[in-house]
Amino acid sequence: MRFRLLGQLTAETDRGPLHLGSFKQRAVLATLLGHPNTLLSTDLLTEAVWEDEPPRSARKNLQVYVSGLRGTLGADRLVHRPGGYQLQVSDEELDAQRFDALVRAGREAAARQADELAAGLLGEALRLWDGPPLPGLRHSSVLRAVAERLTSRYLGAVEDWAEVELRLGHAAPVAHTLADLTDRHPLRERLQAVHLLALHRAGRRAEALAAFAQLRQQLSRELGLSPGPELEACHRELLADRPAPRPARRTGRTVLPPDTTAFTGREAETAELVHAVRRADRPVVLTGPVGVGKTALAIRAAHALREDFPDGRLLVRLSDASGHPREPHSVAADLARLLTPDDRPQPTGPADPARTHGRWREWLAEHRALVVLDGVADERTARALLPPDGPATALVTGRTTLPGLGAAHRIDLAPFTAPEALALLSLLVGAHRVHAAPAAAERLVTACGLLPAAVRLAGYKLAALRHLPLAEFADRLADPHRALDELAVGETRLRDRLDTQWHALDPEQRHTLTRLSHHPWTPAFDLAHAGRALALPPAPALAALERLILAGVLPCPTEEVSAHTAHYALPRLTHLHAHLQP
């Protein structure tokens, strides 16, 4: 089976093309192919087909279209799961996925300065493009977003190919190829810059200078901006009338905290996160309870992705150390500094959030950068800062699953395993102390709920109090009235983050959490246990648990099971904190 998205929507087998049915049935297929191997909600599919005016029979009609596609493509390919549908497609079956794989390989070759290989791979990817994607199917915002995302990826690949070809001395074909694209995308600065360089190096300097003057006026008139660093460098080359020296490999700005050396475990989670970000065509959302190590893992992954994002890797903190959302003007000031090149004076005055957010999204639309949005509290905050369709990728961390972000790639981070927690403790306090008291060490990390932040605070304190036996400190953590006070070093207190989580809950969620905390903590419990604790029948008890899951307080069960057989795990320190509330 072969599918095409990079042009007219088609599907074919070795026997020939397949009939894809009515307009609305093809709209369903285009939406599923635009998010391959991803569970799409029935609400999203309904919006893709009918936009804002679905008929009363929309859900039934959608089932008819899905049934028709199953008959054409095979029932095992288009699967129904709780909440929606998922289309199973391999990389070789979908042209958009083959395109992405070739572009990744080409960019890796360019990063190694293997330009001949890079040009071949990128050229092969561009030959898969067969015109604007999904002609005749862009009637809804969902499908327009798919088409715009594919177009932006194509333009990014064209820019990469053109830069490589210029380094190889092939200016004339680059100038010819880019002429039409620059007319259709006049505000895409990187595309314009490489086209101007190609014109100059092909002996067409006067055309390049005139095009730069026109572009500068257009940027000022339509966006209120001056040409960026790439265009300015291009202009200097034009004025000097000689080629600039071959630039060093682009690495972009890196605004990340140092990768912590006290990092243990998480090998599988790191590999999964890095892979997800590399393959992402939508935001990657990393969620988990307070203290589970979301920020540390996101920073580690961002450091590992240096070669994948030559235009930069940027961290934007949206919460303070206690987990409180930061003020919009404070975040806007950070964005203004990130948008200011290193060779220009940094802004010092207050920044207007609306204007700065607009500049931020314009920058992301043209740069292959990774932005880590750390500590996102709600969907509205995330949407204001997420990259538009384009080459940039967002990695979002937050306690809640942010369901309003739609078809994001979600990864739930669980607490450490006991061996991982013990490895971190050994790294912080010395392996000899852990080996000398293995039972006490295990009691200690269990009392920390196997949360990396709690184990880290305990380790920092024990490293300073070298005389304190592990067994005595484990006894302190076992005391519910002392545990949270002990997990504090300097101004860093785990209690502060648990307080913030508590105050973010609505009264009904607090009531549920309080009732659960009045029963002794257990590593896992089922719906029957919750019903007894909440004094509720199964259905309302399940609804109450699900509200805690959506609030990011109660981790979601890891496997798809019925409500009566699911097991839930309320973090020990969350349970303890709730129990201590007045």
N, C-alpha and C positions, 0 to 999 in steps of 0.2 A: 504494500500500500504506500502511495506517495501523495503527499498533500502540498499544495502551494498557497502561500499567503502573500508572497512578495510580488503582487500583481493581481490578476484575476483569481478568485477563489476556485480551486479545482481539487479533485481527488481522482486518482487512477490506480489501476492494478496492471499487471502484465497483459491483461486481456483488453485494456483500453480504459477510457474515462468513465467515471461513475456519474449517474444522474443524482444530483443532490437535493432535488425536490423544490418546494416553493421558496419564494423570497424569504419568508419568516423562518423556514427550516434552515436555509443557508445562513441566515443571521445567527441562529443558535450555533451552528457549526463554526462560523467565523469567530464567535466569542470564545468557544471552547478551545479552538486552535490558537487563539491569541493568548491563552493562559494554559498551555499544555501541561498535563499531569498535575493539575491543580483543582481542588474541589471548589466549584463555583456555586454559590447559593442560587436558589430558584428566584430570589428577588433580583439578583444581578442579571440573570438571564432574561427575566421579564422586562427589566429596564432596557436591556440591549435590543429586544424585539419591539417593544411598544413605547419606549421612552417614558413620558409622564402620563400616558393615556391608555393603560391596559384595560381590556374589556373584563367584565365580570368572570368570563370563562377563561381568563389568561392561564391559570394554573393547569386546567384541563387541556387547553390548546398546546401548552408547552409539553405536556406529557405525550401528546400526539406527535409533535415534531421530534421529540427524543426517540419515540418508538420508530418513526420513519428512518431516522439516522441509524438506529441500531440495525434495522433491516438491511440497510445499505452497507454499513461499515462493519457490522458484527456486534452481537450483544456483549461479548467479553471486552470490547474496546471502549464502549461508552457505559460506564458503571454508575449506578445510583448508590449514594451513601447518605447517611443522615444529614439533612440540610441542603443537599444539592446533587450535582452531577460532576463527573470527572472523566476526561477523555485521555486515554492512555496512548501516548505516541512516543516512539523512539527517536533519537537524534537523527538517524538516517532517513526517517520517513517524512520529516517536515522541513521544508526549505529554509524556514526562518531559523530553525535550530542548527542546520548545517551551516548557514551563514554565520551564526554566532560562533560556532566552533572554529571555522576558518579565520574569522577576524581575531579571535583570541590567540590562535597559533601565530597569525601574522604579527600581532602586537608583541608577542613574546620574542619572535625572531628580530623585530625592530629594536626591542630593548637590548638584545645581544649584539646589535649593529650588524646583523646578518641581512643586509638590505636586499640582496637579490632574492633570497628565500622569502623575505617579508613581502616584497612586491608581488611575487608569484601567488602567495597565499591570499593576500588581500585582493588581488585581481580576480582570483577564482571566486572569492566571496561575492564581489561586485557583479560578476556575470550571472549570479543567481537572481539578481534584481530584474524584474520584468515590468517596470513601470510602477506608478503609485499603487499602493496596496488597497485591496477591497473596493475597487470602483463600483459604484452603485449600491454599496452596502453601508455607507457612512451616515445613515439616517438618524442614528442615536449617538448620544455622547459616549456611551461605552465603546461602540465600534469606532467612532472617530478617535478615541484615545488609543485604541489598538493600532489604527493606521498611522497616527502621528508618532507613536513610539517606534514603530518599525521604520518610518521615514527618518526619524532622528538617528537611529542606529546606522542606517545606510549612510547618512551624511557624515557621521563620525568616521565610518570606515573609508569613505571617499577622502576625507581629510588626511587620515593616516596614510592611505595609498599615495596621495599626491606628495606628501612630505618625503616619503621614501623614494619616490620616483625623482623628485628634485635632487635628492642627495646622489642619485645615480646619474644625474646629468640629463634627464629626459624632460626638459622644460617645455618644449613645443607641444607634445601630446597632452601634458598636464593642463597647459593654458587652454587648449582646444576643448578638453573634456569638461573643465570647470566653468566655461563661459556661460552655458545655459543655467547651471545650478546657481551661480552667483546672482544672476538676474532674478531667480525665483526665491532666493533666500538672502536678501540684501543686508540683513542685520546679523548674520552669522559671522562673527569677526574672524574666527580661525579659518573658515572657508575663504573669506575675502583676502586674508593675509597671504595664504598660500597661492591663491590665484594671482595676486599682484606680483609676488616673487616670480611666479612662472612667466608672466608677461615680460618682466624685466629681463630675466635670464634667457628668454627667447628673442631678445632684441627689440622688444616693444615697450621701451621705457616711457615714452610720451603717453601711451595709453594707460600705463600703470599709474603715472602721476595724476592724470586727469581722473581716473577711477578712484584714487585715494581721496582727492579733494571732494568729489561728490559724496563719497561714503562718510567723510568727516561731517559734512553738512547734514546728512541724513541722520546720523547718530545724535547730533546735537538737537536737531529739530524734533525727532520722534521720541527720543529717550532721555534727552537732557544729559547725555554722557559724552565724554571725550573718548577718542580711540584708546583701546587697551594696550598693554605692553607689547603683545605680538604685532599689532598693527603699527605701533610706534617704531618698533625695531625694523619692520618692513620699510617704513617711510625713510628711516635713516639710510638703509641700503640703497633705496631709489635715489636719494639726494646725493649720496656719495658716488653713485654710478659704478659701483663695483660689488660683487657678491660678498656677503658677509661670510666669515669663516663658518665652517660646519659647526652647528651648535652642539654643545654637550647633550648627552641624553637627558630628555625632560624628566624631572622627578617631581616638579610641583612643590607646593608648600606643604609642609607637614606640621600640623598644629595638634599634637597628641602628647599626653603625658608619657614619660618613659615607661617602657614595658617593665613591669615589676619582676625583679629577680626571685621574689618569694612566691612563685607560682608553681603549683604542683597539680598533677592529675589533669582532668578535662581534655585528654588527648582526643577522644572520640568527639566530644562536643566542639572542640576547636576545629577539627577537620570538617565537621558538618557545617559549622558556621562559615568557614572560609569558602567551602564549596558552594554554599547557598548564595553568598554575596557575589562570587564570581559568575554564577549563572543567573543572577537576579534580573528579572525584567519588571520588578515591582519591589516595594520596600520589604526588607527583612526585619522582622520584629522579634526581639529576644526578650522573653518575659520570665518571671519567676518571683518568689516571695522575697521579702525584705532580707538582705544579707546573703543572698544566694550567690553573689559574685557576677552579676550581669555586666557591670561596668568594666571590671577587670578582664573578663573574657572578650568583651567587645574591643577593648584597647589592644589586647593581644592579637586578635584577628586582624585589626586594622594595620598593625605593624607587619603582619605576615603578608599583607596584600600590597606591599610597596610597588611591585612591578606591574600590578594590574591597574593602577590609577596614577598615571604619570602627571596629571594635573593637580594632584594633591589629596591629602587625607586630613580631614578637619573634624575636630570634636567640638560640639556645641552643648554646653551643660544647661539643661532646662530646669534643674532642681538644685537646691543648695545641699550642703553636707547632711542636713537633717531630713532631706526629702521634700521640703517645701518648694512649690513652684516658684521660680524666680520672676521678678517683675518684668513686664514686657520691655520697658525702656532699658533695663540692664542687659537683657538678651540682645536687643537691637544694637546696643553699643558694642557688644562682642562681635556681632555680624559685621558691623561697619569696619571694625579692625581687621577681620578676616578678609574683607573685600578690598582692603588697601594694600597694594603691593609693598614688598619689604623695602623698596628703594624710595618710597614716598612717605611724607610725614603722616604719622598715625593720627586719626581724629581724636580730639580731646573733649569736645562738647557733647551735649545730649544728642541722641539719634532718634529720628522719627520712626516708630516701628513700621507703619504702613509703607513708607517710601523705602526703608531699608529692606523689608521683606521682598518688595518688588525687585530691587537691585539684586538681592540674593538669588531669587529664582531665575532671573535673566542670566546671571553668571553660571548657575548650575546647568542651565539649558545648553550651554556651549562647552562645558568642560567635563572631561572624564575624571571625575573626582569622587571620592568616597566621603560622605558626611555621616558622622555618628551623632545622632540626636539622643543624648543621654538623659534619662530620667523624665520621659514624656508622661504627663499626667492625664491627658485626654486627647481625643482625636482632633479637635479643632486646633490645638497647639501644633500637633504634628503636621496637619494639612498645610498650615501657613508656611512651613519650612521644608516640606518634602520637595525633592527635585521634580520639576515638570517632566514630561516625556522628553527624554534626551539621554546623553551618555552618562550622566551622574547616577550614583546609587546611594540609597539611604539605608543605614543600619540603625534601627530604633530600639532603645531599651526602655523598659517600663514595668511596673508591677502588674498592670492590667493587660489583657490581651488586645485591647484597642480594636474591638470588633468592627467599629465604624470605618476602619481603613480598608475594609473589603478584602480583596484577594491578595493580601500580603502573604509572604512566606513566614510562617510563625514557628519559632523554636522555643519550647518550654524548658527552662533550666531547672533541674532538680538539685536538692542538696547533695553534698559529697556522699560517696560511699564511706564506710568506716576506714578502709585502708587509705583512701585519699585524704581524709581528715587527719589521720595519724601521720601521714607523710608530710603534710603542711606543718603540723605541730613539731615534728622532728626537725624540720628545716629551721624553725624559729627558735626553739629552746635547746636544740642539740639532740642528736640521735641517742647519745648515751643516757640522757635522762629518761627518754621514752622507753628504751630497752631495759632500763633498771626497774621500771614500774609499769609494765604493759597493761595490767588490769586497771590501774588508776588512770593511765592515759586514755584508755577506751571509755571509762566512765566520764572523763572530762569532755571528750569530743561528743559523746552522746548527750551530755547535759547542754552542750552548745547547739543541740539540734542538728549537728553535722553541717551547720551553715558556715561557709568559708569566712564571712566577716566576723562571726563570733569566735571561731577558732583562731583567727588572726589576732583579735584583740586579746584573747586569753594567752596566746603565744607571746605577744609583745610584753604583757605584764609579767609573765613568768621569766622571760629573758632578762628583764630588769631586776626581778626579785629572785635571784639565783638560789637563795637559801630556802625558798618556799617549796616544800615537797608537792609533787603532782597530786598525791592523794588528798592532801589538805585543801588544795585549791578545788579539786573535784567535789569535795564535801561542801565547799562554799557555793558552788554552782548548783548543787543538788537542793540547796535551801531556797525555796521559792521567794522568800523575802530578801535574799541577798543576791541572787543570780544576776539580775539586770544591772545592779550597782557595780558588780565585779567586772562586767564586760564594758569597761570604759578605760580609755587611755588618753590623758590630756583632755582636749576638747572633743574627742571622738567618743560618742556614747551610742551604743546600739539602742538604748531606750528612746533616744530622740527620734530615730527613724520609725520605731514602733508607735510612738506618740503621733507622728504625722500620719501614719497609716490609719490609726484609730480615728483621728479627727476627720479624715477624708470619707469615712463611712457615713451612710445615712442612718437615722435612728433604728430602722428595721434591721439593717445589717449588724449594727452594734448589739441589738437585742439578741439576734441569732448567735453571734460570737460569744456573748456573755453566757448564754444558756449552755453552749457547748463547753465553755471553760469551767463551768460548775461541776462537770463530771471529770473524774481523773483522766489525765492525758494518756493516750495510747498511741503507738506508732501508726495505727490504721484503724478505721472504723467503717461500718456499713450503714445503709439507710435505716435499718432497724434501730441501731444504736442512736443515730441522730434523731429519729422520731421520739425515742424515749427521753432524750435530753431536752428536746424542744417541746415535748408534750403535744405533738402534732401527728395527724395521719400521714401516710406515706407521700401522697401527692403534694401537700403544702410543705412538708419537710424537705422534699426534693427541690421544690422551688426556692426555698430558703438557702439550701446549700449552693444551688446554681447562682444565686445572687452573690454569694461570697466568692465563688469561682470567678465571676465576671469582674468583681472588685479587686481581684488579685490577691486575696487573703488566703483562700483555700486552693491549693494546686489541683488542677484538673486530673482525674484518673488517666493513666497513660494508655490504657487500652479501651477499645470500643466494646462495652459490655452493657447489659441491661441495668436499669437503675437499682434493682434489688440485689444484684451481685457485685456492683461496683464498690471499690474500697477507696476511702478518702484519707488523706494524711494532713492534718492540721499541724503546722510547724510548732514544736514544743515551746519556743520562746514567744510566739504569737499567742498561744494558749495561755501561757503564764502571764503575759502582759494584760490580756483581757480579764483574767481572773483577779488581777490586782486593781482593776478600775473601780472607783467608788460607785 
